[in-house]
Amino acid sequence: MVERRTNRAARPGPAQQGRAERTVLVVDDDPGALLLLRTVFEEHGWRVIQAANGREALAAHSRHGGVDLIVSDLDMPVMSGLEMCRSLEGGGAKTRVLIVSGMELDPDEVDDVASSAAGFFRKPFRPTDLMETALGLVPS
């Protein structure tokens, strides 16, 4: 049997030591994508909250204070990522959102629809690129 570590946030990387923990809300209906996003952020010392669709994300955002960043898919059941962004903006939330999607989409289209969208990554993406952008949006 292989032992699996589930609390990687307890081991912050060198760049995170001595810094207050950042919090990211990852939103995707694909469990594999959620696992990848969770792993990438936890390995960099972020606290990770998960949601499987936009509606769950809105509830998690209001339930957990201090979300620094949202990373969301677009095409999800119940409520899409763009509908979630619009709802957050309408409620006055200032949390920035990185969109990750397998859809063919021009990044300018995302900007036109959701002003909270701070970036767009087409799946598959390089985790290092996503993390570099996330750290630029949520500096230490």
Backbone as a printed PyTorch tensor [residue, N CA C, xyz], in Angstrom:
tensor([[[  0.8380,  -1.1820,   0.0000],
         [  0.0000,   0.0000,   0.0000],
         [  0.8850,   1.2480,   0.0000]],

        [[  0.5260,   2.2160,  -0.8080],
         [  1.2860,   3.4500,  -0.9210],
         [  0.6410,   4.5060,  -0.0240]],

        [[  1.4630,   5.1090,   0.8190],
         [  0.9460,   6.1730,   1.6800],
         [  0.8930,   7.4620,   0.8790]],

        [[ -0.2190,   8.1750,   1.0210],
         [ -0.4090,   9.4150,   0.2810],
         [ -0.5110,  10.5730,   1.2380]],

        [[  0.2780,  11.6010,   1.0080],
         [  0.2030,  12.8120,   1.8220],
         [ -0.9400,  13.6560,   1.3210]],

        [[ -1.7890,  14.0940,   2.2410],
         [ -2.9190,  14.9200,   1.8260],
         [ -2.8050,  16.3490,   2.3090]],

        [[ -1.8560,  16.6250,   3.2050],
         [ -1.7370,  17.9820,   3.7370],
         [ -0.4020,  18.5900,   3.3400]],

        [[ -0.2640,  18.9000,   2.0800],
         [  0.9820,  19.4920,   1.6060],
         [  1.1110,  20.9420,   2.0350]],

        [[  0.0260,  21.5810,   2.3900],
         [  0.0830,  22.9830,   2.8110],
         [  0.9270,  23.1540,   4.0680]],

        [[  1.1170,  22.0810,   4.8070],
         [  1.9100,  22.1630,   6.0330],
         [  3.3980,  22.2850,   5.7360]],

        [[  3.7910,  22.0670,   4.4750],
         [  5.1900,  22.1550,   4.0930],
         [  5.3830,  23.2730,   3.0860]],

        [[  5.3710,  24.5380,   3.5150],
         [  5.5400,  25.6170,   2.5490],
         [  6.9190,  25.5800,   1.9120]],

        [[  6.9610,  26.0160,   0.6400],
         [  8.2340,  26.1000,  -0.0650],
         [  9.0690,  27.2230,   0.4930]],

        [[ 10.3240,  27.3150,   0.0930],
         [ 11.2340,  28.3200,   0.6350],
         [ 10.7250,  29.7440,   0.4560]],

        [[ 10.0530,  30.0190,  -0.6590],
         [  9.5600,  31.3780,  -0.9050],
         [  8.3980,  31.7270,   0.0110]],

        [[  7.7630,  30.7140,   0.6210],
         [  6.5840,  30.9620,   1.4410],
         [  6.8860,  31.0160,   2.9410]],

        [[  8.0750,  30.5910,   3.3440],
         [  8.3780,  30.5440,   4.7620],
         [  8.3490,  31.9400,   5.3560]],

        [[  7.7000,  32.0730,   6.5020],
         [  7.6250,  33.3510,   7.1750],
         [  6.5530,  34.2800,   6.6140]],

        [[  5.7650,  33.8130,   5.6690],
         [  4.7360,  34.6340,   5.0520],
         [  3.3680,  34.0940,   5.4300]],

        [[  2.4140,  34.9920,   5.6250],
         [  1.0500,  34.5580,   5.8930],
         [  0.5690,  33.7240,   4.7040]],

        [[ -0.1740,  32.6800,   4.9980],
         [ -0.6500,  31.7660,   3.9710],
         [ -1.6210,  32.4430,   3.0120]],

        [[ -1.4380,  32.2030,   1.7160],
         [ -2.3720,  32.6800,   0.6970],
         [ -3.4890,  31.6380,   0.5660]],

        [[ -4.6560,  32.0880,   0.1450],
         [ -5.7930,  31.1890,  -0.0270],
         [ -6.3070,  31.2700,  -1.4520]],

        [[ -6.4970,  30.1010,  -2.0780],
         [ -7.0400,  30.0190,  -3.4220],
         [ -8.2910,  29.1390,  -3.3920]],

        [[ -9.2880,  29.5470,  -4.1500],
         [-10.4960,  28.7610,  -4.3550],
         [-10.4050,  28.1920,  -5.7610]],

        [[-10.3020,  26.8600,  -5.8910],
         [-10.2180,  26.2180,  -7.2020],
         [-11.5800,  25.6310,  -7.5390]],

        [[-12.0210,  25.8800,  -8.7930],
         [-13.3750,  25.5220,  -9.1930],
         [-13.3160,  24.7640, -10.5230]],

        [[-13.7350,  23.5100, -10.4970],
         [-13.7640,  22.7120, -11.7260],
         [-14.6440,  21.4950, -11.4720]],

        [[-15.4010,  21.0900, -12.4770],
         [-16.2550,  19.9090, -12.3320],
         [-15.5040,  18.6070, -12.6100]],

        [[-14.2740,  18.6970, -13.0670],
         [-13.4440,  17.5310, -13.3500],
         [-12.5750,  17.2320, -12.1240]],

        [[-12.8060,  16.0840, -11.4690],
         [-12.0200,  15.7630, -10.2710],
         [-10.5120,  15.7300, -10.5270]],

        [[-10.0940,  15.2870, -11.7160],
         [ -8.6700,  15.2620, -12.0380],
         [ -8.0770,  16.6560, -12.1160]],

        [[ -8.8360,  17.5930, -12.6870],
         [ -8.3710,  18.9820, -12.7630],
         [ -8.3020,  19.5980, -11.3720]],

        [[ -9.2930,  19.2920, -10.5290],
         [ -9.2600,  19.7940,  -9.1470],
         [ -8.0370,  19.2670,  -8.4130]],

        [[ -7.7360,  17.9940,  -8.6000],
         [ -6.5680,  17.4050,  -7.9370],
         [ -5.2810,  18.0800,  -8.4070]],

        [[ -5.1610,  18.2980,  -9.7060],
         [ -3.9680,  18.9680, -10.2380],
         [ -3.8390,  20.3730,  -9.6550]],

        [[ -4.9070,  21.1480,  -9.6960],
         [ -4.8560,  22.5170,  -9.1690],
         [ -4.5330,  22.5160,  -7.6820]],

        [[ -5.1890,  21.6460,  -6.9300],
         [ -4.9430,  21.5520,  -5.4880],
         [ -3.4690,  21.2450,  -5.2230]],

        [[ -2.9280,  20.2720,  -5.9450],
         [ -1.5380,  19.8620,  -5.7560],
         [ -0.5740,  21.0060,  -6.0530]],

        [[ -0.7800,  21.6730,  -7.1720],
         [  0.1080,  22.7700,  -7.5720],
         [  0.1230,  23.8640,  -6.5050]],

        [[ -1.0430,  24.2660,  -6.0460],
         [ -1.0890,  25.3500,  -5.0660],
         [ -0.6050,  24.9090,  -3.6880]],

        [[ -0.9630,  23.7080,  -3.2560],
         [ -0.4950,  23.2440,  -1.9430],
         [  1.0210,  23.1000,  -1.9100]],

        [[  1.6200,  22.6740,  -3.0220],
         [  3.0700,  22.5380,  -3.0670],
         [  3.7790,  23.8840,  -2.9320]],

        [[  3.0560,  24.9610,  -3.1690],
         [  3.6080,  26.3070,  -3.0090],
         [  3.1040,  26.9770,  -1.7300]],

        [[  2.5310,  26.1920,  -0.8240],
         [  2.1590,  26.7000,   0.4900],
         [  0.8230,  27.4150,   0.5790]],

        [[ -0.0080,  27.3070,  -0.4470],
         [ -1.3220,  27.9610,  -0.4220],
         [ -2.3300,  27.0850,   0.3190]],

        [[ -3.2740,  27.7210,   0.9790],
         [ -4.4500,  27.0260,   1.5150],
         [ -5.4210,  26.9060,   0.3520]],

        [[ -5.9710,  25.7070,   0.1220],
         [ -6.8260,  25.4520,  -1.0360],
         [ -8.2370,  25.0950,  -0.5900]],

        [[ -9.2030,  25.7700,  -1.1950],
         [-10.6230,  25.4670,  -1.0200],
         [-11.1040,  24.9830,  -2.3870]],

        [[-11.9250,  23.9430,  -2.4230],
         [-12.3920,  23.3750,  -3.6840],
         [-13.8930,  23.5510,  -3.8540]],

        [[-14.3150,  23.6730,  -5.1240],
         [-15.7280,  23.6790,  -5.4800],
         [-15.8750,  23.0240,  -6.8440]],

        [[-17.0140,  22.3470,  -7.0770],
         [-17.2300,  21.6170,  -8.3180],
         [-18.0130,  22.4030,  -9.3620]],

        [[-18.5100,  23.5880,  -8.9950],
         [-19.2260,  24.4320,  -9.9580],
         [-19.3210,  25.8410,  -9.3920]],

        [[-19.8340,  26.7610, -10.1970],
         [-19.9130,  28.1610,  -9.7900],
         [-20.7570,  28.3970,  -8.5560]],

        [[-21.8620,  27.6930,  -8.4330],
         [-22.7320,  27.8850,  -7.2680],
         [-22.0200,  27.4720,  -5.9810]],

        [[-21.3430,  26.3150,  -6.0160],
         [-20.5700,  25.8790,  -4.8460],
         [-19.4590,  26.8870,  -4.5390]],

        [[-18.8630,  27.4400,  -5.5850],
         [-17.7810,  28.4130,  -5.3930],
         [-18.2890,  29.6750,  -4.7120]],

        [[-19.4600,  30.1650,  -5.1080],
         [-20.0230,  31.3570,  -4.4660],
         [-20.2770,  31.1020,  -2.9870]],

        [[-20.8200,  29.9270,  -2.6680],
         [-21.0720,  29.5770,  -1.2620],
         [-19.7550,  29.4820,  -0.4940]],

        [[-18.7510,  28.8450,  -1.0880],
         [-17.4520,  28.7120,  -0.4220],
         [-16.7910,  30.0710,  -0.2440]],

        [[-16.9180,  30.9390,  -1.2350],
         [-16.3210,  32.2770,  -1.1640],
         [-16.9260,  33.0720,  -0.0130]],

        [[-18.2260,  32.9650,   0.1710],
         [-18.8540,  33.7250,   1.2580],
         [-18.6140,  33.0640,   2.6140]],

        [[-18.4690,  31.7320,   2.6260],
         [-18.2640,  30.9960,   3.8740],
         [-16.8370,  31.1490,   4.4030]],

        [[-15.8580,  31.1690,   3.5060],
         [-14.4500,  31.2600,   3.8990],
         [-13.9640,  32.6790,   3.6250]],

        [[-13.6940,  33.4280,   4.6370],
         [-13.1860,  34.7780,   4.4390],
         [-11.7520,  34.7530,   3.9380]],

        [[-11.3520,  35.7960,   3.2650],
         [ -9.9640,  35.9500,   2.8850],
         [ -9.5020,  35.1310,   1.7050]],

        [[-10.3740,  34.8770,   0.7320],
         [ -9.9300,  34.1940,  -0.4860],
         [ -9.1310,  35.2070,  -1.3060]],

        [[ -7.8770,  34.8820,  -1.5750],
         [ -6.9910,  35.7860,  -2.3160],
         [ -7.1540,  35.6750,  -3.8220]],

        [[ -7.5140,  34.4770,  -4.3020],
         [ -7.5600,  34.2220,  -5.7350],
         [ -8.5330,  33.0830,  -5.9970]],

        [[ -9.2300,  33.1580,  -7.1450],
         [-10.0770,  32.0620,  -7.6140],
         [ -9.5030,  31.5760,  -8.9460]],

        [[ -9.3680,  30.2660,  -9.0780],
         [ -8.9590,  29.6550, -10.3390],
         [-10.1130,  28.7720, -10.7750]],

        [[-10.7320,  29.1150, -11.9210],
         [-11.9770,  28.4640, -12.2910],
         [-12.0200,  28.0330, -13.7490]],

        [[-12.6470,  26.8860, -13.9570],
         [-13.0220,  26.4320, -15.2860],
         [-14.1930,  27.2940, -15.7560]],

        [[-14.4830,  27.2580, -17.0390],
         [-15.6300,  27.9940, -17.5780],
         [-16.8620,  27.1170, -17.7040]],

        [[-16.7040,  25.9750, -18.3510],
         [-17.8260,  25.1220, -18.7080],
         [-18.0890,  24.1060, -17.6080]],

        [[-19.0760,  24.4090, -16.7510],
         [-19.4140,  23.5250, -15.6330],
         [-20.9300,  23.4450, -15.5110]],

        [[-21.4330,  22.3420, -14.9560],
         [-22.8710,  22.2410, -14.7240],
         [-23.2980,  23.1670, -13.5790]],

        [[-24.5540,  23.3960, -13.4390],
         [-25.1840,  24.1950, -12.3990],
         [-24.9320,  25.6860, -12.6160]],

        [[-23.6730,  26.1130, -12.6000],
         [-23.3290,  27.5150, -12.8550],
         [-21.9390,  27.5660, -13.4670]],

        [[-21.8170,  28.2570, -14.6010],
         [-20.5290,  28.3380, -15.2980],
         [-19.5720,  29.2720, -14.5690]],

        [[-18.3270,  29.2140, -14.9930],
         [-17.3190,  30.1040, -14.4200],
         [-17.6100,  31.5710, -14.7010]],

        [[-18.0910,  31.8840, -15.9030],
         [-18.4030,  33.2800, -16.2220],
         [-19.6120,  33.7770, -15.4330]],

        [[-20.6210,  32.9140, -15.2550],
         [-21.7700,  33.3030, -14.4230],
         [-21.3230,  33.5590, -12.9840]],

        [[-20.4010,  32.7340, -12.5020],
         [-19.8530,  32.9320, -11.1620],
         [-19.1470,  34.2800, -11.0630]],

        [[-18.3210,  34.6060, -12.0760],
         [-17.6130,  35.8920, -12.0820],
         [-18.5990,  37.0540, -12.0480]],

        [[-19.6180,  36.9770, -12.8770],
         [-20.6180,  38.0560, -12.9080],
         [-21.3040,  38.2100, -11.5530]],

        [[-21.6260,  37.0950, -10.9250],
         [-22.2800,  37.1390,  -9.6170],
         [-21.3620,  37.7420,  -8.5580]],

        [[-20.0900,  37.3690,  -8.5850],
         [-19.1220,  37.9360,  -7.6410],
         [-19.0050,  39.4490,  -7.8390]],

        [[-18.8940,  39.8650,  -9.0980],
         [-18.7710,  41.2950,  -9.4070],
         [-20.0090,  42.0520,  -8.9760]],

        [[-21.1910,  41.4700,  -9.2180],
         [-22.4460,  42.1080,  -8.8260],
         [-22.5670,  42.2550,  -7.3200]],

        [[-21.9410,  41.3540,  -6.5850],
         [-21.9580,  41.4080,  -5.1260],
         [-20.8560,  42.2690,  -4.5460]],

        [[-20.0520,  42.8630,  -5.4090],
         [-18.9990,  43.7590,  -4.9370],
         [-17.6930,  43.0890,  -4.5700]],

        [[-17.5640,  41.7890,  -4.8270],
         [-16.3220,  41.0870,  -4.4950],
         [-15.1880,  41.5910,  -5.3860]],

        [[-14.0190,  41.7230,  -4.8090],
         [-12.8360,  42.2080,  -5.5320],
         [-11.8300,  41.0930,  -5.8110]],

        [[-12.1890,  39.8460,  -5.5120],
         [-11.2780,  38.7180,  -5.7070],
         [-11.0000,  38.5310,  -7.1920]],

        [[ -9.7180,  38.4230,  -7.5400],
         [ -9.3210,  38.2020,  -8.9290],
         [ -9.5430,  36.7420,  -9.2990]],

        [[ -9.8000,  36.5020, -10.5900],
         [-10.1020,  35.1610, -11.0810],
         [ -9.1840,  34.8190, -12.2510]],

        [[ -8.5620,  33.6530, -12.1710],
         [ -7.8380,  33.0990, -13.3030],
         [ -8.7310,  32.0330, -13.9190]],

        [[ -8.9600,  32.1250, -15.2110],
         [ -9.7940,  31.1700, -15.9250],
         [ -8.8960,  30.1040, -16.5410]],

        [[ -9.2580,  28.8300, -16.3170],
         [ -8.5770,  27.7110, -16.9710],
         [ -9.6690,  26.9230, -17.6930]],

        [[ -9.4680,  26.7020, -18.9890],
         [-10.5190,  26.0450, -19.7540],
         [ -9.9490,  25.3340, -20.9610]],

        [[-10.6220,  24.2740, -21.3530],
         [-10.2820,  23.5770, -22.5790],
         [-10.9880,  24.1680, -23.7870]],

        [[-11.8630,  25.1590, -23.5460],
         [-12.6130,  25.7800, -24.6340],
         [-11.7190,  26.6600, -25.4970]],

        [[-12.0200,  26.7120, -26.7880],
         [-11.3530,  27.6560, -27.6840],
         [-11.9310,  29.0200, -27.3710]],

        [[-11.1310,  29.8980, -26.8400],
         [-11.6380,  31.1970, -26.4280],
         [-10.5180,  32.2150, -26.5070]],

        [[-10.8270,  33.3560, -27.0300],
         [ -9.8800,  34.4630, -27.0890],
         [ -9.8450,  35.0990, -25.6990]],

        [[ -8.6700,  35.2840, -25.1110],
         [ -8.5950,  35.8950, -23.7790],
         [ -9.2930,  37.2470, -23.6960]],

        [[ -9.3460,  38.0020, -24.8000],
         [-10.0470,  39.2860, -24.7860],
         [-11.5480,  39.0980, -24.5800]],

        [[-12.0930,  37.9730, -25.0630],
         [-13.5120,  37.6860, -24.8520],
         [-13.8010,  37.5290, -23.3600]],

        [[-12.9040,  36.8830, -22.6440],
         [-13.0820,  36.7080, -21.2020],
         [-13.0650,  38.0680, -20.5160]],

        [[-12.1290,  38.9270, -20.8920],
         [-12.0490,  40.2680, -20.3040],
         [-13.3200,  41.0640, -20.5450]],

        [[-13.8960,  40.9270, -21.7440],
         [-15.1150,  41.6650, -22.0750],
         [-16.3040,  41.2070, -21.2450]],

        [[-16.3460,  39.9320, -20.9060],
         [-17.4920,  39.3770, -20.1910],
         [-17.3480,  39.5230, -18.6800]],

        [[-16.1370,  39.3890, -18.1700],
         [-15.9320,  39.4110, -16.7190],
         [-14.7180,  40.2750, -16.3820]],

        [[-14.9600,  41.3960, -15.7680],
         [-13.8540,  42.2920, -15.4310],
         [-12.9650,  41.7250, -14.3270]],

        [[-13.4860,  40.7750, -13.5480],
         [-12.6760,  40.1710, -12.4870],
         [-11.6690,  39.1600, -13.0320]],

        [[-11.8320,  38.7600, -14.2950],
         [-10.9080,  37.7890, -14.8930],
         [ -9.5430,  38.4470, -15.0950]],

        [[ -8.5490,  37.8910, -14.4220],
         [ -7.2030,  38.4600, -14.4620],
         [ -6.2980,  37.7200, -15.4210]],

        [[ -6.7800,  36.6140, -15.9890],
         [ -5.9650,  35.8560, -16.9090],
         [ -6.7090,  34.6430, -17.4100]],

        [[ -6.2210,  34.0750, -18.5060],
         [ -6.8370,  32.9170, -19.1270],
         [ -5.7620,  31.9090, -19.4730]],

        [[ -5.9590,  30.6560, -19.0730],
         [ -5.0670,  29.5630, -19.4090],
         [ -5.8680,  28.4860, -20.1170]],

        [[ -5.4080,  28.1050, -21.3040],
         [ -6.0760,  27.0440, -22.0540],
         [ -5.5200,  25.7100, -21.5870]],

        [[ -6.4030,  24.7630, -21.2730],
         [ -5.9840,  23.4070, -20.8950],
         [ -5.5090,  22.6750, -22.1410]],

        [[ -4.4670,  21.9060, -22.0600],
         [ -3.5900,  21.7710, -20.9000],
         [ -2.6520,  22.9750, -20.7930]],

        [[ -2.2780,  23.3020, -19.5860],
         [ -1.3880,  24.4330, -19.3240],
         [ -0.2110,  23.9460, -18.4960]],

        [[  0.8280,  24.7580, -18.4610],
         [  1.9910,  24.4250, -17.6290],
         [  1.7460,  24.9560, -16.2230]],

        [[  1.7770,  24.0940, -15.2230],
         [  1.5510,  24.5400, -13.8430],
         [  2.4800,  25.6760, -13.4180]],

        [[  3.7110,  25.6720, -13.9160],
         [  4.6410,  26.7480, -13.5280],
         [  4.1590,  28.1020, -14.0480]],

        [[  3.5630,  28.1180, -15.2430],
         [  3.0240,  29.3700, -15.7850],
         [  1.8450,  29.8630, -14.9530]],

        [[  0.9730,  28.9330, -14.5740],
         [ -0.1750,  29.2920, -13.7440],
         [  0.2930,  29.8600, -12.4070]],

        [[  1.2610,  29.2070, -11.7750],
         [  1.7430,  29.6550, -10.4680],
         [  2.4430,  31.0030, -10.5700]],

        [[  3.2020,  31.2140, -11.6200],
         [  3.8710,  32.5000, -11.8030],
         [  2.8360,  33.6280, -11.8960]],

        [[  1.7820,  33.4010, -12.6320],
         [  0.7190,  34.3990, -12.7530],
         [  0.0140,  34.5880, -11.4140]],

        [[ -0.2880,  33.5060, -10.7190],
         [ -0.9550,  33.5920,  -9.4220],
         [ -0.1260,  34.3950,  -8.4270]],

        [[  1.1690,  34.1440,  -8.3900],
         [  2.0410,  34.8730,  -7.4640],
         [  2.1430,  36.3470,  -7.8400]],

        [[  2.0320,  36.6530,  -9.1280],
         [  2.0230,  38.0450,  -9.5500],
         [  0.7610,  38.7650,  -9.1330]],

        [[ -0.3450,  38.0430,  -9.0500],
         [ -1.6240,  38.6450,  -8.6530],
         [ -1.7720,  38.7590,  -7.1410]],

        [[ -1.1320,  37.8310,  -6.4250],
         [ -1.2220,  37.7960,  -4.9570],
         [  0.2000,  37.8260,  -4.4070]],

        [[  0.8190,  39.0050,  -4.4210],
         [  2.2050,  39.0750,  -3.9510],
         [  2.3190,  38.8660,  -2.4460]],

        [[  3.5110,  38.5550,  -2.0110],
         [  3.7380,  38.3330,  -0.5770],
         [  3.7390,  39.6280,   0.1950]]])
